[in-house]
Amino acid sequence: MKDENFILQLYKESVNAMSGSNWMWPDSWDIPRKINFLNDALSYGEKFELYEQCGIIRDVKQKIETQE
């Protein structure tokens, strides 16, 4: 297995957790803050060509945007 930057590994694991049903947002975060976080996370994923995680982020973002 290829050694991987710790930050990239943490990013992947964190985003992958978003696709599960046990993942929750902090209670104090409103919708604009969630969208901002997801936009930043998406930019980071695109920068490092982590397309599987980008897909997860887009799905989560779409769910949040439909809740507005």
N, C-alpha and C positions, 0 to 999 in steps of 0.2 A: 504494500500500500504506500502511496506517495505521501511524504511528509507535507503537512499543510500549515500555513500560517494560522496561529491560534485565533486571531480575530476573524478570519474567514470561516474557520470551523465553527466558532461561536455564532457567527451570523447565520450560517446554514442551519445549525441546530435550532436556533431561535425562530427563524422563519418557518422551518418545517413544523415546529410546534404549533404555529398558527393554523395549520390545516386540521388540527385535532379538535375534538369537542371540549377538551379540558382547558383550553387556553382562554384566558380572560384579560380584558383591558383593565388598567388601574381605574378605580371608581371615579377619581377626580378628573379624568380626561373626557373632554367634550368631543363632539364630532370633528370640528376643525382641527383640533390637536391630533386626533387619530389620523386624519387625512394627511396632515403635515408630516407626521412620523412615517407613514407609509410611503409618501412621496420621496422622502429622504432615503428610506430603506431601498426603494426601487432604484433610485439613482446609484446607490452604492452597488446594488446587485448588477445593474447594467454595466457599470464601470469594470467589474471583474467577470463579466460574462457568465453570471450565475442565473441562467435562464429558467431553470426549474423553480428556483426561489422567487424569481420575478413573477412567474405565473401564479404562485401562491399569493403573493402580495397583491397582484391585480384582482384576484378573486375576493380576497378579504376587503379590499378597497371598494369593489363593486357592491358587496353586501352592505357596507356601511353607508355608501352613497344612496342606496335604495331605502335606507331607514330614515333619511332626512325628511 
